[in-house]
Amino acid sequence: MAELLLGVNIDHIATLRNARGTAYPDPVQAAFIAEQAGADGITVHLREDRRHITDRDVRILRQTLDTRMNLEMAVTEEMLKIACETQPIFAAWCRKNVRK
């Protein structure tokens, strides 16, 4: 596997889509553009509340990406199941921010 030189996180594209309540901008299309521009990998963070990336986004990205997918996710059984089903190249569990 070649060295990862440029990874692009597309969460904020999904944030815009969800804030608008529309189907655009499409994070899957953004990932395609990033790949065409030379990105070596695409990062998405699937949160429990799905406030950015959705399950649908994760599944479509995994099926269509030509580059590596990095799935960041909450530390839950549900997320582990999604990761096992989609089999991203990289996966990372991310703890919730703990406020003191």
DSSP file (Angstrom, degrees, kcal/mol; ACC not computed):
  #  RESIDUE AA STRUCTURE BP1 BP2  ACC     N-H-->O    O-->H-N    N-H-->O    O-->H-N    TCO  KAPPA ALPHA  PHI   PSI    X-CA   Y-CA   Z-CA
    1    1 A M              0   0    0      0, 0.0     3,-0.1     0, 0.0     0, 0.0   0.000 360.0 360.0 360.0 130.9    0.0    0.0    0.0
    2    2 A A        -     0   0    0      1,-0.1     2,-0.0    38,-0.0     3,-0.0  -0.244 360.0 -84.9 -67.7 156.7    1.4    3.4   -1.0
    3    3 A E        -     0   0    0      1,-0.1     2,-0.8     2,-0.0    -1,-0.1  -0.336  40.2-119.6 -62.1 139.9    2.2    6.0    1.6
    4    4 A L        +     0   0    0      1,-0.2     3,-0.1    -3,-0.1    -1,-0.1  -0.756  43.6 161.6 -84.2 111.2   -0.8    8.2    2.6
    5    5 A L        +     0   0    0     -2,-0.8     2,-0.4     1,-0.3    -1,-0.2   0.795  64.6  24.6-100.2 -36.6    0.2   11.8    1.7
    6    6 A L        -     0   0    0     32,-0.2    34,-2.8     2,-0.0    35,-1.3  -0.946  60.4-179.8-138.6 115.6   -3.1   13.6    1.7
    7    7 A G  E     -a   41   0A   0     -2,-0.4     2,-0.5    33,-0.2    35,-0.2  -0.931  14.2-153.8-110.5 138.0   -6.2   12.6    3.5
    8    8 A V  E     -a   42   0A   0     33,-2.4    35,-2.7    -2,-0.4     2,-0.5  -0.952   4.2-149.3-117.9 125.2   -9.4   14.7    3.2
    9    9 A N  E     -a   43   0A   0     -2,-0.5     3,-0.3    33,-0.2    35,-0.2  -0.815  11.3-174.8 -91.7 125.1  -12.1   14.9    5.8
   10   10 A I    >>  +     0   0    0     33,-2.1     4,-1.4    -2,-0.5     3,-0.8   0.217  50.4 110.0-106.5  14.6  -15.5   15.5    4.3
   11   11 A D  H 3> S+     0   0    0     32,-0.3     4,-2.0     1,-0.2    -1,-0.2   0.884  75.6  55.3 -56.6 -41.2  -17.5   15.9    7.5
   12   12 A H  H 3> S+     0   0    0     -3,-0.3     4,-1.9     1,-0.2    -1,-0.2   0.761 100.7  58.8 -70.6 -22.6  -18.1   19.6    7.0
   13   13 A I  H <> S+     0   0    0     -3,-0.8     4,-2.0     2,-0.2    -1,-0.2   0.925 108.5  46.0 -64.9 -44.0  -19.6   19.0    3.6
   14   14 A A  H  X S+     0   0    0     -4,-1.4     4,-2.8     1,-0.2    -2,-0.2   0.859 107.6  58.1 -66.2 -35.4  -22.2   16.8    5.3
   15   15 A T  H  X S+     0   0    0     -4,-2.0     4,-2.4     2,-0.2    -1,-0.2   0.923 107.1  47.3 -60.0 -44.8  -22.7   19.5    7.9
   16   16 A L  H  X S+     0   0    0     -4,-1.9     4,-2.0     2,-0.2    -2,-0.2   0.927 111.9  50.4 -61.7 -45.1  -23.6   22.0    5.2
   17   17 A R  H  X>S+     0   0    0     -4,-2.0     5,-1.6     8,-0.2     4,-1.3   0.942 113.4  44.7 -57.8 -48.9  -26.0   19.5    3.6
   18   18 A N  H  <5S+     0   0    0     -4,-2.8    -1,-0.2     1,-0.2    -2,-0.2   0.867 110.7  53.6 -68.0 -36.4  -27.7   18.7    6.9
   19   19 A A  H  <5S+     0   0    0     -4,-2.4    -1,-0.2     1,-0.2    -2,-0.2   0.861 112.3  45.5 -65.2 -35.0  -28.0   22.4    7.9
   20   20 A R  H  <5S-     0   0    0     -4,-2.0    -1,-0.2    -5,-0.2    -2,-0.2   0.710 103.1-133.3 -79.3 -20.9  -29.7   23.2    4.6
   21   21 A G  T  <5 +     0   0    0     -4,-1.3     2,-0.2     1,-0.3    -3,-0.2   0.817  68.9 110.8  70.0  29.7  -32.0   20.2    4.9
   22   22 A T  S   <S-     0   0    0     -5,-1.6    -1,-0.3     2,-0.3    -2,-0.1  -0.635  83.5-107.5-124.3-178.5  -31.2   19.4    1.2
   23   23 A A  S    S+     0   0    0     -2,-0.2    -6,-0.1    -3,-0.1    -5,-0.1   0.398  80.9 117.4 -90.8   1.9  -29.4   16.6   -0.7
   24   24 A Y        +     0   0    0     -7,-0.2    -2,-0.3     1,-0.1     2,-0.1  -0.938  49.1  37.1-132.2 154.1  -26.5   19.0   -1.5
   25   25 A P  S    S-     0   0    0      0, 0.0    -8,-0.2     0, 0.0    -1,-0.1   0.575  84.3-148.3 -68.3 148.2  -23.7   19.5   -1.1
   26   26 A D     >  -     0   0    0      1,-0.1     4,-2.3    -2,-0.1     5,-0.2  -0.775  10.3-154.5 -92.7 118.7  -23.2   15.8   -1.4
   27   27 A P  H  > S+     0   0    0      0, 0.0     4,-2.2     0, 0.0    -1,-0.1   0.814  96.8  56.9 -62.3 -28.9  -20.2   14.4    0.7
   28   28 A V  H  > S+     0   0    0      2,-0.2     4,-2.0     1,-0.2     5,-0.1   0.922 108.4  46.0 -67.0 -43.0  -19.9   11.5   -1.7
   29   29 A Q  H  > S+     0   0    0      2,-0.2     4,-2.4     1,-0.2    -1,-0.2   0.890 111.0  53.4 -64.6 -39.1  -19.5   13.9   -4.7
   30   30 A A  H  X S+     0   0    0     -4,-2.3     4,-2.5     1,-0.2    -2,-0.2   0.891 107.3  51.4 -62.5 -39.1  -17.0   15.9   -2.6
   31   31 A A  H  X S+     0   0    0     -4,-2.2     4,-2.5     2,-0.2    -1,-0.2   0.906 108.7  51.2 -64.0 -41.0  -15.0   12.7   -2.0
   32   32 A F  H  X S+     0   0    0     -4,-2.0     4,-2.6     2,-0.2    -2,-0.2   0.926 110.8  48.0 -61.0 -45.1  -15.0   12.0   -5.7
   33   33 A I  H  X S+     0   0    0     -4,-2.4     4,-1.7     2,-0.2    -2,-0.2   0.915 110.8  51.2 -62.6 -42.8  -13.7   15.5   -6.4
   34   34 A A  H  <>S+     0   0    0     -4,-2.5     5,-2.7     2,-0.2     4,-0.3   0.908 110.7  49.0 -61.4 -41.9  -11.0   15.1   -3.7
   35   35 A E  H ><5S+     0   0    0     -4,-2.5     3,-1.6     1,-0.2    -2,-0.2   0.935 110.1  50.4 -61.5 -46.3   -9.9   11.8   -5.2
   36   36 A Q  H 3<5S+     0   0    0     -4,-2.6    -1,-0.2     1,-0.3    -2,-0.2   0.796 107.9  54.7 -63.0 -27.9   -9.8   13.3   -8.7
   37   37 A A  T 3<5S-     0   0    0     -4,-1.7    -1,-0.3    -5,-0.2    -2,-0.2   0.473 131.7 -90.0 -85.9  -2.5   -7.6   16.2   -7.3
   38   38 A G  T < 5 +     0   0    0     -3,-1.6    -3,-0.2    -4,-0.3   -32,-0.2   0.523  67.1 158.8 112.5   6.0   -5.1   13.7   -5.9
   39   39 A A      < -     0   0    0     -5,-2.7    -1,-0.2    -6,-0.1   -32,-0.2  -0.366  29.3-156.2 -62.6 140.3   -6.3   12.8   -2.3
   40   40 A D  S    S+     0   0    0    -34,-2.8    28,-1.6     1,-0.2     2,-0.3   0.589  73.4   8.6 -91.0 -14.0   -4.9    9.5   -1.1
   41   41 A G  E     -ab   7  68A   0    -35,-1.3   -33,-2.4    26,-0.2     2,-0.4  -0.990  61.1-136.3-163.7 157.5   -7.7    8.9    1.4
   42   42 A I  E     -ab   8  69A   0     26,-2.9    28,-3.0    -2,-0.3     2,-0.4  -0.981  18.1-157.0-122.9 130.7  -11.0   10.1    2.6
   43   43 A T  E     +ab   9  70A   0    -35,-2.7   -33,-2.1    -2,-0.4     2,-0.3  -0.900  13.3 174.9-109.9 136.1  -11.9   10.5    6.3
   44   44 A V  E     - b   0  71A   0     26,-2.4    28,-3.2    -2,-0.4     2,-0.6  -0.984  20.4-146.8-134.5 148.0  -15.5   10.5    7.7
   45   45 A H  E     - b   0  72A   0     -2,-0.3     2,-0.8    26,-0.2     8,-0.8  -0.935   9.5-160.3-118.4 107.9  -16.7   10.6   11.3
   46   46 A L  E     - b   0  73A   0     26,-2.8    28,-1.1    -2,-0.6     2,-0.2  -0.787  16.7-165.4 -88.9 111.7  -19.9    8.6   11.9
   47   47 A R    >   -     0   0    0     -2,-0.8     3,-1.1     6,-0.4     5,-0.1  -0.576  31.8-114.5 -97.3 159.4  -21.3    9.9   15.2
   48   48 A E  T 3  S+     0   0    0      1,-0.3    -1,-0.1    -2,-0.2    -2,-0.0   0.871 119.5  45.6 -58.9 -37.3  -24.0    8.4   17.3
   49   49 A D  T 3  S-     0   0    0      1,-0.0    -1,-0.3    -3,-0.0    -3,-0.0   0.486 101.7-135.3 -87.4  -2.5  -26.4   11.3   16.6
   50   50 A R    <   +     0   0    0     -3,-1.1    -2,-0.1     1,-0.1    -4,-0.0   0.808  50.2 152.3  55.8  33.6  -25.5   11.3   12.8
   51   51 A R  S    S+     0   0    0      3,-0.0    -1,-0.1   -33,-0.0   -33,-0.1   0.672  75.3   9.1 -71.7 -15.4  -25.2   15.1   12.9
   52   52 A H  S    S+     0   0    0      1,-0.5     2,-0.2    -7,-0.2    -6,-0.1   0.478 127.2  30.2-120.8 -89.6  -22.7   15.0   10.0
   53   53 A I  S    S-     0   0    0     -8,-0.8    -1,-0.5     4,-0.0    -6,-0.4  -0.516  70.8-149.7 -78.9 142.2  -22.1   11.8    8.1
   54   54 A T     >  -     0   0    0     -2,-0.2     4,-2.1    -3,-0.1     5,-0.2  -0.655  29.1-107.1-107.7 167.1  -24.9    9.2    7.8
   55   55 A D  H  > S+     0   0    0     -2,-0.2     4,-2.4     1,-0.2     5,-0.2   0.890 122.1  55.4 -56.9 -40.1  -24.9    5.5    7.5
   56   56 A R  H  > S+     0   0    0      1,-0.2     4,-2.7     2,-0.2     5,-0.3   0.915 105.2  51.7 -61.0 -44.0  -25.9    5.9    3.9
   57   57 A D  H  > S+     0   0    0      1,-0.2     4,-2.8     2,-0.2     5,-0.2   0.935 109.9  49.6 -57.2 -47.1  -22.9    8.1    3.2
   58   58 A V  H  X S+     0   0    0     -4,-2.1     4,-2.3     1,-0.2    -2,-0.2   0.926 112.8  46.1 -60.0 -46.6  -20.5    5.5    4.8
   59   59 A R  H  X S+     0   0    0     -4,-2.4     4,-1.8     2,-0.2    -1,-0.2   0.922 114.9  45.6 -65.9 -44.1  -22.0    2.7    2.7
   60   60 A I  H  X S+     0   0    0     -4,-2.7     4,-1.8     1,-0.2     5,-0.2   0.923 112.9  51.1 -66.0 -42.8  -21.9    4.6   -0.6
   61   61 A L  H  X S+     0   0    0     -4,-2.8     4,-2.7    -5,-0.3     3,-0.2   0.926 108.9  50.9 -59.9 -44.5  -18.4    5.9    0.0
   62   62 A R  H  < S+     0   0    0     -4,-2.3    -1,-0.2    -5,-0.2    -2,-0.2   0.877 113.4  45.8 -62.2 -36.5  -17.1    2.4    0.8
   63   63 A Q  H  < S+     0   0    0     -4,-1.8    -1,-0.2    -5,-0.2    -2,-0.2   0.775 123.5  32.3 -75.7 -26.2  -18.6    1.1   -2.4
   64   64 A T  H  < S+     0   0    0     -4,-1.8    -2,-0.2    -3,-0.2    -3,-0.2   0.658  86.8 107.0-111.1 -17.9  -17.4    3.9   -4.6
   65   65 A L     <  -     0   0    0     -4,-2.7     4,-0.1    -5,-0.2   -33,-0.1  -0.383  41.6-169.6 -67.6 138.1  -14.1    5.2   -3.3
   66   66 A D  S    S+     0   0    0      2,-0.1    -1,-0.2    -2,-0.1     2,-0.1   0.634  75.1  57.2 -93.0 -20.5  -11.0    4.3   -5.3
   67   67 A T  S    S-     0   0    0      1,-0.1   -26,-0.2     0, 0.0     2,-0.2  -0.295 105.1 -66.5 -98.2-173.9   -8.7    5.6   -2.5
   68   68 A R  E     -b   41   0A   0    -28,-1.6   -26,-2.9    -2,-0.1     2,-0.5  -0.498  42.1-143.7 -78.2 142.7   -8.6    4.6    1.2
   69   69 A M  E     -b   42   0A   0    -28,-0.2    21,-2.4    -2,-0.2     2,-0.6  -0.924   7.6-162.7-108.3 130.7  -11.4    5.2    3.5
   70   70 A N  E     -bc  43  90A   0    -28,-3.0   -26,-2.4    -2,-0.5     2,-0.7  -0.957   8.6-162.2-111.1 113.9  -10.8    6.2    7.2
   71   71 A L  E     -bc  44  91A   0     19,-2.5    21,-2.6    -2,-0.6     2,-0.4  -0.870   4.6-170.1-101.5 113.2  -13.9    5.7    9.3
   72   72 A E  E     +bc  45  92A   0    -28,-3.2   -26,-2.8    -2,-0.7     2,-0.3  -0.834  20.9 167.4 -96.1 140.3  -13.8    7.5   12.7
   73   73 A M  E     -bc  46  93A   0     19,-2.4    21,-3.5    -2,-0.4   -26,-0.2  -0.975  37.8 -89.8-153.0 161.4  -16.6    6.5   14.9
   74   74 A A  E     - c   0  94A   0    -28,-1.1     2,-1.6    -2,-0.3    21,-0.2  -0.297  49.9-102.2 -67.8 157.9  -18.1    6.6   18.4
   75   75 A V  S    S+     0   0    0     19,-0.5     2,-0.3    18,-0.1    -1,-0.1  -0.622  77.9 117.7 -87.5  82.6  -17.1    3.8   20.8
   76   76 A T  S  > S-     0   0    0     -2,-1.6     4,-1.9     1,-0.1     5,-0.1  -0.957  74.7-116.2-142.4 160.6  -20.3    1.7   20.7
   77   77 A E  H  > S+     0   0    0     -2,-0.3     4,-2.4     1,-0.2     5,-0.2   0.881 115.6  57.5 -62.4 -38.7  -21.4   -1.8   19.6
   78   78 A E  H  > S+     0   0    0      1,-0.2     4,-2.0     2,-0.2    -1,-0.2   0.917 107.6  46.4 -59.6 -44.0  -23.5   -0.3   16.9
   79   79 A M  H  > S+     0   0    0      2,-0.2     4,-2.6     1,-0.2    -1,-0.2   0.882 109.5  54.0 -67.9 -38.1  -20.5    1.5   15.4
   80   80 A L  H  X S+     0   0    0     -4,-1.9     4,-2.5     1,-0.2    -1,-0.2   0.915 108.4  50.5 -60.2 -42.2  -18.4   -1.6   15.6
   81   81 A K  H  X S+     0   0    0     -4,-2.4     4,-2.2     2,-0.2    -2,-0.2   0.915 110.2  49.0 -62.2 -43.6  -21.1   -3.5   13.7
   82   82 A I  H  X S+     0   0    0     -4,-2.0     4,-2.6     1,-0.2     5,-0.3   0.915 111.4  49.8 -62.8 -42.8  -21.1   -0.8   11.0
   83   83 A A  H  X S+     0   0    0     -4,-2.6     4,-2.5     1,-0.2    -2,-0.2   0.907 111.0  49.1 -62.8 -41.6  -17.3   -0.9   10.7
   84   84 A C  H  < S+     0   0    0     -4,-2.5    -1,-0.2     1,-0.2    -2,-0.2   0.872 113.8  47.0 -66.0 -35.9  -17.4   -4.7   10.4
   85   85 A E  H  < S+     0   0    0     -4,-2.2    -2,-0.2    -5,-0.2    -1,-0.2   0.904 121.0  34.9 -71.6 -41.7  -20.1   -4.5    7.7
   86   86 A T  H  < S-     0   0    0     -4,-2.6    -2,-0.2    -5,-0.2    -3,-0.2   0.745  89.3-153.0 -88.8 -23.9  -18.4   -1.8    5.6
   87   87 A Q     <  -     0   0    0     -4,-2.5    -3,-0.1    -5,-0.3    -4,-0.1   0.944  13.9-162.9  51.0  63.2  -14.8   -2.8    6.2
   88   88 A P        -     0   0    0      0, 0.0   -18,-0.1     0, 0.0    -1,-0.1  -0.309  28.5-117.1 -66.4 160.1  -13.0    0.5    5.7
   89   89 A I  S    S+     0   0    0    -20,-0.5     2,-0.3     1,-0.2   -19,-0.2   0.911 101.7  21.5 -64.5 -42.1   -9.3    0.4    5.1
   90   90 A F  E    S-c   70   0A   0    -21,-2.4   -19,-2.5     2,-0.0     2,-0.3  -0.949  70.2-177.0-124.6 147.6   -8.7    2.3    8.4
   91   91 A A  E     -c   71   0A   0     -2,-0.3     2,-0.4   -21,-0.2   -19,-0.2  -0.996   0.2-177.1-143.2 141.3  -11.0    2.6   11.4
   92   92 A A  E     -c   72   0A   0    -21,-2.6   -19,-2.4    -2,-0.3     2,-0.4  -0.997  20.9-137.3-140.8 133.7  -10.6    4.6   14.6
   93   93 A W  E     -c   73   0A   0     -2,-0.4     2,-0.5   -21,-0.2   -19,-0.2  -0.757  21.4-159.5 -86.9 135.3  -12.8    4.8   17.7
   94   94 A C  E     -c   74   0A   0    -21,-3.5   -19,-0.5    -2,-0.4     2,-0.1  -0.968  10.0-136.1-120.7 122.8  -13.2    8.4   19.0
   95   95 A R        -     0   0    0     -2,-0.5     2,-0.1   -21,-0.2     3,-0.1  -0.378  28.6-104.2 -70.7 152.9  -14.2    9.1   22.6
   96   96 A K        -     0   0    0      1,-0.1     2,-0.3   -21,-0.1    -1,-0.1  -0.428  46.2 -93.1 -67.9 152.5  -16.8   11.8   23.3
   97   97 A N        -     0   0    0     -2,-0.1     2,-0.6    -3,-0.1    -1,-0.1  -0.553  40.4-146.7 -67.1 129.1  -15.4   15.0   24.7
   98   98 A V        -     0   0    0     -2,-0.3     2,-0.4    -3,-0.1    -1,-0.0  -0.888   9.1-155.3-102.7 119.3  -15.5   14.7   28.4
   99   99 A R              0   0    0     -2,-0.6    -2,-0.0     1,-0.1     0, 0.0  -0.779 360.0 360.0 -96.3 137.3  -16.1   18.1   30.1
  100  100 A K              0   0    0     -2,-0.4    -1,-0.1     0, 0.0    -2,-0.0   0.407 360.0 360.0-102.4 360.0  -15.0   18.5   33.7
